[in-house]
């Protein structure tokens, strides 16, 4: 009997859904099921967790369709990817399986965002068929600050040219002390710390000497781990010039007049 016959049969339909998240490394495979019990399928164990997904939704013609998946914050995929800045690629494959072993891949997609709210994570996944909608659109704002993301193609800087390698001296949650750094205080504010072994990253929100404060802790970070620090940018013309020597690619408008001539009352002095 085919899967479709099982799926539509009144007596035969008993589907379960299997969720496999695939990170960039072979070791990064996270498998869950919406079933009440763990399921072994195709030689792999899918762990039963409190899991909820939406139907495929679309808010309007300007937005691509997507599904959302709710998982507890303590699941491995959330702990490893939900708190990372500029996370590595994370793919999702949802398989719909019948009790007799018949199965089909129901959906594939690339995780676009993970929101963590208290004890729940919401994972946003546009289906692969909507990838054509995932193109960059103009987003330049008339402002004094640079519009570019640091190290993106429009910024033009090479991340590796503004990075230095070091090791972890101590770690306590978001507080990490590295062995050494050549940069002054707050040079790495807004930058990144990433682990050399797997390139997992966290944003640096403060840096005083070798003491760093991260936006979120690593699930696992140990003393003597090799790490790389990458300079941050406050998107001002001053930082672009003095810190990066990249004014030619500055994406802002630093000389906007401080007053709007259409809203300010310029009264002429003198007269009768």
Secondary structure by P-SEA (a helix, b strand, c coil): ccaaaaaacccccbbbbbbbbbcccccbbbbbbcccbbbbcccbbbbbcccccccccccccccccbbbbbbccccaaaaaccccccccbbbbbbbbbcccccccccbbbbbccccccccbbbbbbcccccccccccccccccccccccccccccccccccccbbbbbbccccccbbbccccccccccccccccccccccbbbbbccccccbbbbccccccccccccbbbbbbbccccccccccccccccccccccccccccccccccccccc
